[in-house]
């Protein structure tokens, strides 16, 4: 039995009030899925950005599909984009498949870019 509360969101909230949050989002926007000409943040692949009091960053993300050819490389690309930011102490990128990614997770900008709007 899951220890998750019924009705609890599947995606943890991000540390949006942390001073580094916007810079981390900007860094995530420099990483692109090689098969789709949109950055991973606007694609909705980044579920959660957590920053603790020690400025250690934990990113929980997914991919468009479990069989994605860059599954082994994408977390490293994300970590490499965030680690150089001033003040960031450590970056851990975790892949999850829950909830599964869907096109409804894309930003309006991503939908427009891909011709879905």
C-alpha positions as CSV (number, residue, x, y, z in Angstrom):
1,X,0.0,0.0,0.0
2,X,1.3,3.5,-0.9
3,X,2.0,5.9,1.9
4,X,0.8,8.7,-0.4
5,X,-2.4,10.4,0.8
6,X,-5.4,9.9,-1.4
7,X,-5.9,13.0,-3.5
8,X,-2.3,14.2,-2.9
9,X,-0.6,15.7,-6.0
10,X,1.7,13.3,-7.8
11,X,4.2,16.1,-8.4
12,X,5.9,17.7,-5.4
13,X,5.8,21.5,-5.3
14,X,9.0,23.3,-6.2
15,X,11.0,25.7,-4.0
16,X,9.7,28.7,-6.0
17,X,10.4,31.2,-3.2
18,X,14.1,30.3,-3.1
19,X,16.4,33.0,-4.6
20,X,18.1,30.5,-7.0
21,X,14.8,29.1,-8.4
22,X,14.5,31.5,-11.4
23,X,18.2,31.0,-12.4
24,X,17.7,27.2,-12.1
25,X,14.6,27.4,-14.4
26,X,16.6,29.5,-16.9
27,X,19.3,26.8,-16.8
28,X,16.8,24.1,-17.4
29,X,15.5,26.1,-20.4
30,X,19.0,25.7,-22.0
31,X,18.5,21.9,-22.2
32,X,16.7,20.5,-25.2
33,X,15.2,17.1,-26.0
34,X,17.2,16.2,-29.2
35,X,14.1,15.0,-30.9
36,X,11.9,18.0,-30.2
37,X,13.0,21.6,-30.8
38,X,11.7,22.8,-27.4
39,X,13.5,23.1,-24.1
40,X,12.8,20.5,-21.4
41,X,11.2,23.0,-19.0
42,X,8.6,24.3,-21.5
43,X,8.0,20.7,-22.6
44,X,6.9,20.0,-19.0
45,X,9.6,17.4,-18.4
46,X,10.8,19.2,-15.2
47,X,8.3,18.3,-12.5
48,X,10.0,19.6,-9.3
49,X,12.9,21.9,-8.4
50,X,13.8,21.7,-4.7
51,X,16.5,23.8,-3.2
52,X,17.4,23.3,0.4
53,X,19.0,25.7,2.9
54,X,22.5,24.5,1.9
55,X,21.7,25.4,-1.8
56,X,21.7,21.8,-2.8
57,X,19.4,21.3,-5.8
58,X,17.2,18.3,-6.4
59,X,15.4,18.1,-9.8
60,X,12.7,15.6,-10.3
61,X,12.0,15.1,-14.0
62,X,10.7,12.7,-16.6
63,X,11.1,12.1,-20.3
64,X,8.6,12.0,-23.1
65,X,8.7,8.2,-23.1
66,X,10.5,5.5,-21.0
67,X,12.3,4.3,-24.2
68,X,13.7,7.8,-24.9
69,X,17.1,7.3,-26.5
70,X,18.7,9.9,-24.3
71,X,17.3,8.6,-21.0
72,X,20.8,7.8,-19.7
73,X,22.2,11.2,-20.7
74,X,19.5,13.8,-20.1
75,X,19.8,13.9,-16.2
76,X,23.5,14.6,-16.7
77,X,22.8,17.4,-19.2
78,X,20.4,19.0,-16.7
79,X,22.9,18.8,-13.8
80,X,25.7,20.2,-16.1
81,X,23.4,23.2,-16.9
82,X,22.6,23.9,-13.2
83,X,25.9,23.2,-11.4
84,X,27.8,26.2,-12.7
85,X,25.2,28.7,-11.3
86,X,26.7,30.9,-8.6
87,X,25.6,29.7,-5.2
88,X,24.6,26.1,-6.2
89,X,26.4,23.6,-4.0
90,X,25.3,20.3,-5.5
91,X,22.8,19.1,-8.0
92,X,20.9,15.7,-8.0
93,X,18.7,14.9,-10.9
94,X,16.1,12.1,-10.5
95,X,14.1,10.5,-13.2
96,X,10.5,9.5,-12.5
97,X,7.8,8.0,-14.6
98,X,4.9,9.0,-12.3
99,X,2.9,10.7,-13.4
100,X,3.6,9.8,-17.0
101,X,4.4,12.8,-19.2
102,X,1.6,14.0,-21.5
103,X,1.3,16.7,-24.1
104,X,-1.0,18.6,-21.7
105,X,2.1,19.3,-19.5
106,X,3.7,21.6,-22.2
107,X,3.6,25.3,-21.8
108,X,1.6,27.4,-24.3
109,X,4.9,28.5,-25.8
110,X,5.9,24.9,-26.5
111,X,2.5,24.1,-28.0
112,X,2.8,27.1,-30.2
113,X,6.3,26.2,-31.3
114,X,5.3,22.7,-32.2
115,X,2.1,23.8,-34.0
116,X,-0.4,22.5,-31.5
117,X,-2.1,25.9,-31.1
